[in-house]
């Protein structure tokens, strides 16, 4: 007998006369198809959506900045004239600048009674402070009112990313209008370097910060010290990095295929059980005297069974692999 190469086929086709459609199978099939569609759309949404993951490490991420950090400050002092308002900067590297004016702007408020200060400047990556005060004024006022509202205080690049919720402007909206007009305000900042890398590999450098504050009236041996608004900062050695990632295409295909395959296979035992339960209803009714009700049908049934018994071993193995469904069909045919 010649060798049949088709014996290697593991995806053998079941003959049509060994299958039987049922209402139960149709309902389950429709439900499975709808659920497969739901899972596919869920996986597709996950594939399209960009995921942002974060990590921590110890390093200076922006080595090309020259050891500088850009600062953006926007603050309103509604009870202090603009000619009295100034910005002073000092740090542990010996920098001491009084009345910084570069990239800054003063906007009069309340018909010139108050002032809004907006400034862009840089600080060194060492502990230090910058403060809003009247130290740079030609003549010091007797009772400067340092009540204020901070609209914005941020460091580095501005990040506007929906998936990242950080403290990039932790002092934004701080309202000290009801505080003591003669009090100084200390804001102690812990600055945390932050890197955001998009899915194209482009990096942006920003800084988050935590803040603690206190309000006090300071005195010395000569009397009360002129109040100011101090921002004292220090840098954290820990860097936070956010990275945009998208699910690889191969993982999306594998997951979607796996979900669909499981939903196609899992209902099979349920369907086979339902078929076996319906099988007795397909048997021809027996006559009251023990003889068959329809002799021509019995002859046709016998002929069908004889034809099936003459099939080769390959067909018999297929029947064994689909025994529950095949048993129902053989009984009802």
HULIN-V666671 format. One record per residue. N is the residue number from 1. RES is the residue in three letters. SS is DSSP state (hx for helix, st for strand, lp for the rest). PHI is phi in whole degrees, -180 to 180 (999 if undefined). D_FIRST is the distance of its C-alpha to the first C-alpha in whole Angstrom. Layout:
n=N res=RES ss=SS phi=PHI d_first=D_FIRST
n=N res=RES ss=SS phi=PHI d_first=D_FIRST
//
This chain:
n=1 res=UNK ss=lp phi=999 d_first=0
n=2 res=UNK ss=lp phi=-67 d_first=4
n=3 res=UNK ss=lp phi=-73 d_first=7
n=4 res=UNK ss=lp phi=-98 d_first=9
n=5 res=UNK ss=hx phi=-64 d_first=12
n=6 res=UNK ss=hx phi=-69 d_first=14
n=7 res=UNK ss=hx phi=-64 d_first=14
n=8 res=UNK ss=hx phi=-79 d_first=17
n=9 res=UNK ss=lp phi=-72 d_first=19
n=10 res=UNK ss=lp phi=-95 d_first=22
n=11 res=UNK ss=lp phi=-108 d_first=23
n=12 res=UNK ss=lp phi=-75 d_first=21
n=13 res=UNK ss=lp phi=-88 d_first=23
n=14 res=UNK ss=lp phi=-82 d_first=24
n=15 res=UNK ss=lp phi=-59 d_first=24
n=16 res=UNK ss=hx phi=-63 d_first=28
n=17 res=UNK ss=hx phi=-74 d_first=28
n=18 res=UNK ss=hx phi=-103 d_first=28
n=19 res=UNK ss=lp phi=-121 d_first=31
n=20 res=UNK ss=lp phi=-143 d_first=34
n=21 res=UNK ss=lp phi=-73 d_first=37
n=22 res=UNK ss=lp phi=-134 d_first=41
n=23 res=UNK ss=hx phi=-65 d_first=44
n=24 res=UNK ss=hx phi=-61 d_first=44
n=25 res=UNK ss=hx phi=-63 d_first=41
n=26 res=UNK ss=hx phi=-66 d_first=43
n=27 res=UNK ss=hx phi=-64 d_first=46
n=28 res=UNK ss=hx phi=-64 d_first=44
n=29 res=UNK ss=hx phi=-64 d_first=42
n=30 res=UNK ss=hx phi=-64 d_first=46
n=31 res=UNK ss=hx phi=-61 d_first=47
n=32 res=UNK ss=hx phi=-64 d_first=45
n=33 res=UNK ss=hx phi=-64 d_first=45
n=34 res=UNK ss=hx phi=-64 d_first=49
n=35 res=UNK ss=hx phi=-69 d_first=48
n=36 res=UNK ss=hx phi=-62 d_first=46
n=37 res=UNK ss=hx phi=-64 d_first=48
n=38 res=UNK ss=hx phi=-62 d_first=51
n=39 res=UNK ss=hx phi=-64 d_first=49
n=40 res=UNK ss=hx phi=-64 d_first=48
n=41 res=UNK ss=hx phi=-65 d_first=52
n=42 res=UNK ss=hx phi=-64 d_first=53
n=43 res=UNK ss=hx phi=-66 d_first=51
n=44 res=UNK ss=hx phi=-66 d_first=52
n=45 res=UNK ss=hx phi=-63 d_first=56
n=46 res=UNK ss=hx phi=-64 d_first=55
n=47 res=UNK ss=hx phi=-72 d_first=54
n=48 res=UNK ss=hx phi=-75 d_first=56
n=49 res=UNK ss=lp phi=-69 d_first=59
n=50 res=UNK ss=lp phi=-87 d_first=61
n=51 res=UNK ss=st phi=-99 d_first=61
n=52 res=UNK ss=st phi=-112 d_first=64
n=53 res=UNK ss=st phi=-111 d_first=64
n=54 res=UNK ss=st phi=-125 d_first=67
n=55 res=UNK ss=st phi=-147 d_first=67
n=56 res=UNK ss=st phi=-120 d_first=71
n=57 res=UNK ss=st phi=-156 d_first=71
n=58 res=UNK ss=st phi=-102 d_first=75
n=59 res=UNK ss=lp phi=-178 d_first=76
n=60 res=UNK ss=lp phi=-94 d_first=78
n=61 res=UNK ss=lp phi=-71 d_first=75
n=62 res=UNK ss=lp phi=-106 d_first=78
n=63 res=UNK ss=hx phi=-75 d_first=79
n=64 res=UNK ss=hx phi=-89 d_first=80
n=65 res=UNK ss=hx phi=-84 d_first=82
n=66 res=UNK ss=lp phi=73 d_first=85
n=67 res=UNK ss=lp phi=74 d_first=86
n=68 res=UNK ss=st phi=-116 d_first=87
n=69 res=UNK ss=st phi=-129 d_first=86
n=70 res=UNK ss=st phi=-77 d_first=87
n=71 res=UNK ss=st phi=-124 d_first=89
n=72 res=UNK ss=st phi=-123 d_first=89
n=73 res=UNK ss=st phi=-127 d_first=92
n=74 res=UNK ss=st phi=-138 d_first=94
n=75 res=UNK ss=st phi=-141 d_first=96
n=76 res=UNK ss=st phi=-114 d_first=99
n=77 res=UNK ss=st phi=-122 d_first=103
n=78 res=UNK ss=lp phi=-70 d_first=105
n=79 res=UNK ss=lp phi=-124 d_first=108
n=80 res=UNK ss=lp phi=-137 d_first=108
n=81 res=UNK ss=lp phi=-66 d_first=109
n=82 res=UNK ss=hx phi=-65 d_first=107
n=83 res=UNK ss=hx phi=-69 d_first=110
n=84 res=UNK ss=hx phi=-96 d_first=110
n=85 res=UNK ss=lp phi=-84 d_first=106
n=86 res=UNK ss=st phi=-149 d_first=104
n=87 res=UNK ss=st phi=-117 d_first=101
n=88 res=UNK ss=st phi=-117 d_first=101
n=89 res=UNK ss=st phi=-131 d_first=99
n=90 res=UNK ss=st phi=-152 d_first=99
n=91 res=UNK ss=st phi=-152 d_first=96
n=92 res=UNK ss=lp phi=-78 d_first=96
n=93 res=UNK ss=lp phi=-88 d_first=96
n=94 res=UNK ss=lp phi=98 d_first=99
n=95 res=UNK ss=lp phi=-71 d_first=99
n=96 res=UNK ss=st phi=-149 d_first=102
n=97 res=UNK ss=st phi=-118 d_first=102
n=98 res=UNK ss=lp phi=-109 d_first=105
n=99 res=UNK ss=lp phi=74 d_first=104
n=100 res=UNK ss=lp phi=-64 d_first=101
n=101 res=UNK ss=lp phi=-124 d_first=101
n=102 res=UNK ss=lp phi=-65 d_first=98
n=103 res=UNK ss=lp phi=52 d_first=96
n=104 res=UNK ss=st phi=-128 d_first=98
n=105 res=UNK ss=st phi=-148 d_first=99
n=106 res=UNK ss=st phi=-117 d_first=102
n=107 res=UNK ss=st phi=-116 d_first=102
n=108 res=UNK ss=st phi=-63 d_first=105
n=109 res=UNK ss=st phi=-126 d_first=105
n=110 res=UNK ss=lp phi=55 d_first=107
n=111 res=UNK ss=lp phi=60 d_first=110
n=112 res=UNK ss=lp phi=88 d_first=110
n=113 res=UNK ss=lp phi=-72 d_first=110
n=114 res=UNK ss=st phi=-112 d_first=107
n=115 res=UNK ss=st phi=-151 d_first=104
n=116 res=UNK ss=st phi=-114 d_first=100
n=117 res=UNK ss=st phi=-106 d_first=99
n=118 res=UNK ss=st phi=-125 d_first=96
n=119 res=UNK ss=st phi=-146 d_first=95
n=120 res=UNK ss=st phi=-123 d_first=92
n=121 res=UNK ss=st phi=-150 d_first=92
n=122 res=UNK ss=st phi=-124 d_first=91
n=123 res=UNK ss=st phi=-127 d_first=91
n=124 res=UNK ss=st phi=-80 d_first=90
n=125 res=UNK ss=lp phi=-83 d_first=87
n=126 res=UNK ss=lp phi=-140 d_first=90
n=127 res=UNK ss=lp phi=-59 d_first=92
n=128 res=UNK ss=st phi=-176 d_first=94
n=129 res=UNK ss=st phi=-157 d_first=96
n=130 res=UNK ss=st phi=-135 d_first=97
n=131 res=UNK ss=st phi=-146 d_first=99
n=132 res=UNK ss=st phi=-95 d_first=101
n=133 res=UNK ss=st phi=-156 d_first=105
n=134 res=UNK ss=lp phi=-106 d_first=108
n=135 res=UNK ss=lp phi=-64 d_first=109
n=136 res=UNK ss=lp phi=-91 d_first=109
n=137 res=UNK ss=lp phi=-72 d_first=111
n=138 res=UNK ss=lp phi=-64 d_first=115
n=139 res=UNK ss=lp phi=-128 d_first=117
n=140 res=UNK ss=lp phi=-78 d_first=115
n=141 res=UNK ss=lp phi=-73 d_first=115
n=142 res=UNK ss=lp phi=-73 d_first=117
n=143 res=UNK ss=lp phi=-134 d_first=115
n=144 res=UNK ss=lp phi=-67 d_first=111
n=145 res=UNK ss=lp phi=-95 d_first=109
n=146 res=UNK ss=lp phi=-99 d_first=105
n=147 res=UNK ss=lp phi=-63 d_first=104
n=148 res=UNK ss=lp phi=-159 d_first=101
n=149 res=UNK ss=st phi=-131 d_first=97
n=150 res=UNK ss=st phi=-96 d_first=94
n=151 res=UNK ss=st phi=-85 d_first=92
n=152 res=UNK ss=st phi=-158 d_first=90
n=153 res=UNK ss=st phi=-145 d_first=89
n=154 res=UNK ss=st phi=-137 d_first=86
n=155 res=UNK ss=st phi=-127 d_first=85
n=156 res=UNK ss=st phi=76 d_first=82
n=157 res=UNK ss=lp phi=-68 d_first=80
n=158 res=UNK ss=lp phi=-84 d_first=80
n=159 res=UNK ss=lp phi=-105 d_first=77
n=160 res=UNK ss=lp phi=-124 d_first=76
n=161 res=UNK ss=lp phi=-123 d_first=72
n=162 res=UNK ss=lp phi=-66 d_first=71
n=163 res=UNK ss=lp phi=-84 d_first=69
n=164 res=UNK ss=lp phi=-116 d_first=72
n=165 res=UNK ss=lp phi=-114 d_first=74
n=166 res=UNK ss=lp phi=-126 d_first=77
n=167 res=UNK ss=lp phi=-95 d_first=81
n=168 res=UNK ss=lp phi=-82 d_first=81
n=169 res=UNK ss=lp phi=-139 d_first=84
n=170 res=UNK ss=lp phi=-63 d_first=85
n=171 res=UNK ss=lp phi=-93 d_first=89
n=172 res=UNK ss=lp phi=-61 d_first=89
n=173 res=UNK ss=lp phi=91 d_first=91
n=174 res=UNK ss=st phi=-64 d_first=93
n=175 res=UNK ss=st phi=-114 d_first=96
n=176 res=UNK ss=lp phi=-122 d_first=99
n=177 res=UNK ss=lp phi=-71 d_first=102
n=178 res=UNK ss=lp phi=-96 d_first=103
n=179 res=UNK ss=lp phi=-82 d_first=104
n=180 res=UNK ss=lp phi=-66 d_first=107
n=181 res=UNK ss=lp phi=-60 d_first=108
n=182 res=UNK ss=lp phi=-97 d_first=110
n=183 res=UNK ss=lp phi=-87 d_first=107
n=184 res=UNK ss=st phi=-88 d_first=104
n=185 res=UNK ss=st phi=-126 d_first=101
n=186 res=UNK ss=st phi=-110 d_first=98
n=187 res=UNK ss=st phi=-113 d_first=94
n=188 res=UNK ss=st phi=-98 d_first=92
n=189 res=UNK ss=st phi=-110 d_first=89
n=190 res=UNK ss=st phi=-113 d_first=86
n=191 res=UNK ss=st phi=-91 d_first=84
n=192 res=UNK ss=st phi=-115 d_first=80
n=193 res=UNK ss=st phi=-60 d_first=79
n=194 res=UNK ss=st phi=-136 d_first=76
n=195 res=UNK ss=st phi=-121 d_first=73
n=196 res=UNK ss=st phi=-120 d_first=71
n=197 res=UNK ss=st phi=-115 d_first=68
n=198 res=UNK ss=lp phi=-81 d_first=66
n=199 res=UNK ss=lp phi=-69 d_first=62
n=200 res=UNK ss=lp phi=-90 d_first=63
n=201 res=UNK ss=lp phi=89 d_first=65
n=202 res=UNK ss=lp phi=-79 d_first=68
n=203 res=UNK ss=st phi=-110 d_first=71
n=204 res=UNK ss=st phi=-124 d_first=74
n=205 res=UNK ss=st phi=-112 d_first=77
n=206 res=UNK ss=st phi=-136 d_first=79
n=207 res=UNK ss=st phi=-143 d_first=80
n=208 res=UNK ss=st phi=-95 d_first=81
n=209 res=UNK ss=st phi=-156 d_first=83
n=210 res=UNK ss=st phi=-102 d_first=85
n=211 res=UNK ss=st phi=-141 d_first=88
n=212 res=UNK ss=st phi=-131 d_first=91
n=213 res=UNK ss=st phi=-138 d_first=95
n=214 res=UNK ss=st phi=-144 d_first=98
n=215 res=UNK ss=st phi=-125 d_first=102
n=216 res=UNK ss=st phi=-157 d_first=105
n=217 res=UNK ss=lp phi=-107 d_first=109
n=218 res=UNK ss=lp phi=-97 d_first=109
n=219 res=UNK ss=st phi=-130 d_first=113
n=220 res=UNK ss=st phi=-132 d_first=114
n=221 res=UNK ss=lp phi=-68 d_first=118
n=222 res=UNK ss=lp phi=-96 d_first=119
n=223 res=UNK ss=st phi=127 d_first=118
n=224 res=UNK ss=st phi=-73 d_first=115
n=225 res=UNK ss=lp phi=-84 d_first=112
n=226 res=UNK ss=lp phi=-61 d_first=111
n=227 res=UNK ss=lp phi=-72 d_first=108
n=228 res=UNK ss=lp phi=-154 d_first=104
n=229 res=UNK ss=st phi=-111 d_first=101
n=230 res=UNK ss=st phi=-100 d_first=99
n=231 res=UNK ss=st phi=-122 d_first=95
n=232 res=UNK ss=st phi=-99 d_first=94
n=233 res=UNK ss=st phi=-127 d_first=91
n=234 res=UNK ss=st phi=-145 d_first=89
n=235 res=UNK ss=st phi=-101 d_first=85
n=236 res=UNK ss=lp phi=-84 d_first=82
n=237 res=UNK ss=lp phi=-77 d_first=80
n=238 res=UNK ss=st phi=-87 d_first=77
n=239 res=UNK ss=st phi=-108 d_first=75
n=240 res=UNK ss=st phi=-102 d_first=73
n=241 res=UNK ss=st phi=-122 d_first=70
n=242 res=UNK ss=st phi=-108 d_first=68
n=243 res=UNK ss=st phi=-129 d_first=65
n=244 res=UNK ss=st phi=-79 d_first=63
n=245 res=UNK ss=st phi=-136 d_first=60
n=246 res=UNK ss=lp phi=-124 d_first=57
n=247 res=UNK ss=lp phi=-60 d_first=53
n=248 res=UNK ss=lp phi=-61 d_first=51
n=249 res=UNK ss=hx phi=-63 d_first=48
n=250 res=UNK ss=hx phi=-65 d_first=45
n=251 res=UNK ss=hx phi=-70 d_first=47
n=252 res=UNK ss=hx phi=-63 d_first=48
n=253 res=UNK ss=hx phi=-64 d_first=44
n=254 res=UNK ss=hx phi=-62 d_first=43
n=255 res=UNK ss=hx phi=-67 d_first=45
n=256 res=UNK ss=hx phi=-64 d_first=45
n=257 res=UNK ss=hx phi=-66 d_first=41
n=258 res=UNK ss=hx phi=-65 d_first=41
n=259 res=UNK ss=hx phi=-65 d_first=43
n=260 res=UNK ss=hx phi=-65 d_first=41
n=261 res=UNK ss=hx phi=-65 d_first=38
n=262 res=UNK ss=hx phi=-66 d_first=40
n=263 res=UNK ss=hx phi=-70 d_first=42
n=264 res=UNK ss=hx phi=-77 d_first=38
n=265 res=UNK ss=hx phi=-90 d_first=37
n=266 res=UNK ss=hx phi=-58 d_first=40
n=267 res=UNK ss=lp phi=-70 d_first=40
n=268 res=UNK ss=hx phi=-58 d_first=37
n=269 res=UNK ss=hx phi=-60 d_first=38
n=270 res=UNK ss=hx phi=-66 d_first=41
n=271 res=UNK ss=hx phi=-65 d_first=39
n=272 res=UNK ss=hx phi=-64 d_first=36
n=273 res=UNK ss=hx phi=-64 d_first=39
n=274 res=UNK ss=hx phi=-65 d_first=41
n=275 res=UNK ss=hx phi=-66 d_first=38
n=276 res=UNK ss=hx phi=-65 d_first=38
n=277 res=UNK ss=hx phi=-70 d_first=42
n=278 res=UNK ss=hx phi=-86 d_first=42
n=279 res=UNK ss=hx phi=-59 d_first=39
n=280 res=UNK ss=hx phi=-58 d_first=41
n=281 res=UNK ss=hx phi=-69 d_first=43
n=282 res=UNK ss=hx phi=-90 d_first=40
n=283 res=UNK ss=lp phi=-69 d_first=40
n=284 res=UNK ss=lp phi=-68 d_first=41
n=285 res=UNK ss=lp phi=-66 d_first=45
n=286 res=UNK ss=st phi=-86 d_first=45
n=287 res=UNK ss=lp phi=-75 d_first=47
n=288 res=UNK ss=lp phi=-66 d_first=50
n=289 res=UNK ss=lp phi=-92 d_first=50
n=290 res=UNK ss=lp phi=89 d_first=46
n=291 res=UNK ss=lp phi=-91 d_first=44
n=292 res=UNK ss=st phi=-74 d_first=42
n=293 res=UNK ss=lp phi=-74 d_first=44
n=294 res=UNK ss=lp phi=-139 d_first=42
n=295 res=UNK ss=hx phi=-69 d_first=40
n=296 res=UNK ss=hx phi=-61 d_first=38
n=297 res=UNK ss=hx phi=-64 d_first=37
n=298 res=UNK ss=hx phi=-66 d_first=36
n=299 res=UNK ss=hx phi=-66 d_first=34
n=300 res=UNK ss=hx phi=-65 d_first=32
n=301 res=UNK ss=hx phi=-63 d_first=32
n=302 res=UNK ss=hx phi=-64 d_first=30
n=303 res=UNK ss=hx phi=-63 d_first=28
n=304 res=UNK ss=hx phi=-63 d_first=27
n=305 res=UNK ss=hx phi=-63 d_first=26
n=306 res=UNK ss=hx phi=-64 d_first=24
n=307 res=UNK ss=hx phi=-66 d_first=22
n=308 res=UNK ss=hx phi=-70 d_first=22
n=309 res=UNK ss=hx phi=-67 d_first=20
n=310 res=UNK ss=lp phi=-85 d_first=17
n=311 res=UNK ss=lp phi=-71 d_first=16
n=312 res=UNK ss=lp phi=-81 d_first=13
n=313 res=UNK ss=hx phi=-66 d_first=14
n=314 res=UNK ss=hx phi=-65 d_first=15
n=315 res=UNK ss=hx phi=-65 d_first=18
n=316 res=UNK ss=hx phi=-64 d_first=19
n=317 res=UNK ss=hx phi=-68 d_first=19
n=318 res=UNK ss=hx phi=-64 d_first=21
n=319 res=UNK ss=hx phi=-63 d_first=23
n=320 res=UNK ss=hx phi=-64 d_first=24
n=321 res=UNK ss=hx phi=-68 d_first=25
n=322 res=UNK ss=lp phi=-121 d_first=28
n=323 res=UNK ss=hx phi=-56 d_first=29
n=324 res=UNK ss=hx phi=-62 d_first=32
n=325 res=UNK ss=hx phi=-67 d_first=32
n=326 res=UNK ss=hx phi=-65 d_first=29
n=327 res=UNK ss=hx phi=-63 d_first=31
n=328 res=UNK ss=hx phi=-63 d_first=34
n=329 res=UNK ss=hx phi=-67 d_first=32
n=330 res=UNK ss=hx phi=-63 d_first=30
n=331 res=UNK ss=hx phi=-72 d_first=33
n=332 res=UNK ss=hx phi=-85 d_first=35
n=333 res=UNK ss=lp phi=-79 d_first=32
//
